[in-house]
């Protein structure tokens, strides 16, 4: 074929040739971009989900400042309710105050000097901000007094976790007397 002939035909049908070239360019573009469509659709879904989460959080954050103040106040309250391992006299005085309030007799009160292991034992929580302080406590009294002691211990100033518990009768004139031995952890400052 002659190049002069081809140029003459292009000049004779310029719209058809231009349209053919546009179709050819679009076909090549679609072919090259075809592999990206599923990836871009996946990104679109992810971005839409993120947008929904952001929009939901924005609608829910109307009282964000008040919530932060409450959380900060709770954090301050927790700090005041932590026991200090080195203040043994104050720690023991807490138990003696419970003894006086409930009328029980304290037979044993011992605070462990050993620090908790770096990794907690199985079944115990991993405490990174606080440290448990181990106590052994033995009390005796009437059933109601011991129950009151346990109630005040549970709802008292410090956060307690009873690890071991044994209970038995006390021989004496009062048939209602019981003796309780506790092994417990109290949440303390690190």
C-alpha positions as CSV (number, residue, x, y, z in Angstrom):
1,X,0.0,0.0,0.0
2,X,1.0,3.5,-0.7
3,X,1.3,6.0,2.1
4,X,-0.1,8.7,-0.1
5,X,-3.2,6.6,-0.5
6,X,-3.6,6.1,3.3
7,X,-3.2,9.8,3.9
8,X,-5.8,10.6,1.3
9,X,-8.3,8.2,2.9
10,X,-7.6,9.8,6.4
11,X,-8.3,13.2,4.9
12,X,-11.4,11.9,3.2
13,X,-12.9,10.4,6.5
14,X,-11.4,12.5,9.4
15,X,-14.2,11.9,11.8
16,X,-14.3,8.1,11.3
17,X,-10.5,7.9,11.7
18,X,-10.5,10.1,14.8
19,X,-13.4,8.1,16.3
20,X,-11.5,4.8,15.6
21,X,-8.4,6.2,17.3
22,X,-10.4,7.3,20.3
23,X,-12.0,3.8,20.6
24,X,-8.6,2.2,20.3
25,X,-7.1,4.4,23.0
26,X,-10.1,3.8,25.3
27,X,-9.9,0.0,24.7
28,X,-6.2,0.0,25.6
29,X,-6.9,2.1,28.7
30,X,-9.7,-0.2,29.8
31,X,-7.5,-3.2,29.3
32,X,-4.6,-1.8,31.3
33,X,-6.9,-0.6,34.2
34,X,-9.1,-3.7,34.3
35,X,-6.9,-5.4,36.9
36,X,-7.2,-2.5,39.3
37,X,-11.0,-2.3,39.5
38,X,-11.5,-5.1,42.2
39,X,-8.7,-3.6,44.3
40,X,-10.1,-0.1,44.1
41,X,-13.6,-1.4,44.9
42,X,-12.2,-3.1,48.0
43,X,-10.6,0.2,49.0
44,X,-13.9,2.0,48.4
45,X,-15.7,-0.4,50.8
46,X,-13.0,0.1,53.5
47,X,-13.1,3.8,53.2
48,X,-16.9,3.9,53.4
49,X,-16.8,1.8,56.6
50,X,-14.2,4.1,58.1
51,X,-16.4,7.1,57.2
52,X,-19.4,5.5,58.8
53,X,-17.4,4.9,62.0
54,X,-16.1,8.5,62.0
55,X,-19.6,9.8,61.4
56,X,-21.0,7.6,64.2
57,X,-18.2,8.7,66.6
58,X,-18.8,12.4,65.7
59,X,-22.6,12.1,66.4
60,X,-21.9,10.3,69.8
61,X,-19.2,12.7,71.0
62,X,-21.6,15.5,72.0
63,X,-20.6,15.2,75.7
64,X,-17.1,14.0,75.2
65,X,-15.6,16.6,77.6
66,X,-17.9,15.6,80.4
67,X,-17.1,12.0,79.9
68,X,-13.4,12.7,80.0
69,X,-13.8,14.6,83.3
70,X,-15.7,11.7,84.8
71,X,-13.0,9.2,83.7
72,X,-10.3,11.5,85.1
73,X,-12.2,11.7,88.4
74,X,-12.6,7.9,88.5
75,X,-8.8,7.6,87.9
76,X,-8.1,9.9,90.8
77,X,-10.4,7.9,93.0
78,X,-8.7,4.7,92.1
79,X,-5.3,6.3,93.1
80,X,-6.7,7.2,96.5
81,X,-7.9,3.6,97.0
82,X,-4.5,1.9,96.4
83,X,-2.5,0.6,99.3
84,X,1.2,1.4,99.7
85,X,3.4,-1.7,100.2
86,X,5.9,0.2,102.4
87,X,3.3,1.7,104.8
88,X,2.8,-1.5,106.8
89,X,1.6,0.3,109.9
90,X,-1.1,2.1,108.0
91,X,-2.0,-1.1,106.2
92,X,-2.4,-3.0,109.5
93,X,-4.3,-0.2,111.0
94,X,-6.9,-0.6,108.3
95,X,-7.5,-4.2,109.5
96,X,-7.5,-3.2,113.1
97,X,-10.1,-0.6,112.3
98,X,-12.3,-3.3,110.7
99,X,-11.7,-5.4,113.9
100,X,-12.9,-2.6,116.1
101,X,-16.0,-1.8,113.8
102,X,-17.2,-5.4,113.6
103,X,-16.2,-6.8,117.0
104,X,-14.3,-9.7,115.7
105,X,-11.0,-10.9,117.2
106,X,-8.0,-10.9,114.9
107,X,-5.9,-14.0,115.4
108,X,-3.5,-13.5,112.5
109,X,-2.5,-10.5,110.4
110,X,0.5,-10.8,108.1
111,X,1.6,-8.7,105.1
112,X,3.9,-10.5,102.7
113,X,7.2,-8.7,101.9
114,X,7.7,-10.6,98.6
115,X,7.0,-8.7,95.4
116,X,4.7,-10.4,92.9
117,X,6.4,-12.2,90.0
118,X,7.0,-10.3,86.8
119,X,4.6,-12.6,84.9
120,X,1.4,-13.5,86.8
121,X,0.6,-17.0,87.8
122,X,-2.1,-18.8,85.7
123,X,-5.6,-17.6,86.6
124,X,-4.4,-14.2,88.0
125,X,-4.8,-11.0,86.0
126,X,-1.8,-9.3,84.5
127,X,-1.5,-6.0,86.3
128,X,0.7,-3.5,84.6
129,X,-0.2,-0.3,86.5
130,X,-0.7,-1.8,90.0
131,X,0.8,-4.4,92.2
132,X,-1.0,-6.8,94.5
133,X,0.0,-6.9,98.1
134,X,-0.5,-10.3,99.7
135,X,-2.1,-10.6,103.2
136,X,-2.9,-13.5,105.5
137,X,-5.7,-12.8,107.9
138,X,-7.3,-14.9,110.6
139,X,-10.4,-13.8,112.5
140,X,-12.9,-15.3,114.9
141,X,-16.2,-14.1,116.3
142,X,-19.9,-14.8,115.9
143,X,-21.2,-15.7,112.5
144,X,-22.8,-12.3,112.1
145,X,-19.6,-10.5,113.1
146,X,-17.5,-12.4,110.7
147,X,-20.0,-11.8,107.9
148,X,-20.0,-8.1,108.7
149,X,-16.1,-8.2,108.6
150,X,-16.1,-9.8,105.2
151,X,-18.8,-7.4,103.9
152,X,-16.8,-4.4,105.1
153,X,-13.6,-5.9,103.7
154,X,-15.3,-6.3,100.3
155,X,-16.9,-2.9,100.2
156,X,-14.1,-1.1,102.1
157,X,-11.6,1.5,101.1
158,X,-9.2,-0.8,99.3
159,X,-9.7,-3.2,96.3
160,X,-9.5,-6.8,97.7
161,X,-9.3,-10.2,96.1
162,X,-9.7,-13.3,98.3
163,X,-7.4,-16.1,97.1
164,X,-8.0,-18.7,99.7
165,X,-10.7,-19.1,102.4
166,X,-11.2,-21.6,105.2
167,X,-13.8,-21.6,107.9
168,X,-14.4,-23.6,111.0
169,X,-16.1,-23.7,114.4
170,X,-14.5,-22.3,117.5
171,X,-14.7,-24.4,120.7
172,X,-16.2,-22.3,123.5
173,X,-19.3,-21.3,125.4
174,X,-20.8,-19.5,122.3
175,X,-22.1,-22.0,119.8
176,X,-22.3,-19.3,117.1
177,X,-18.5,-18.7,117.1
178,X,-16.6,-19.3,113.9
179,X,-13.0,-18.9,112.8
180,X,-12.0,-17.7,109.3
181,X,-8.6,-17.7,107.7
182,X,-8.1,-15.7,104.5
183,X,-5.4,-15.4,102.0
184,X,-6.0,-12.2,100.0
185,X,-4.4,-9.7,97.6
186,X,-5.1,-6.0,98.0
187,X,-4.4,-3.7,95.0
188,X,-1.5,-1.5,95.7
189,X,0.7,1.1,94.0
190,X,3.7,-0.1,92.0
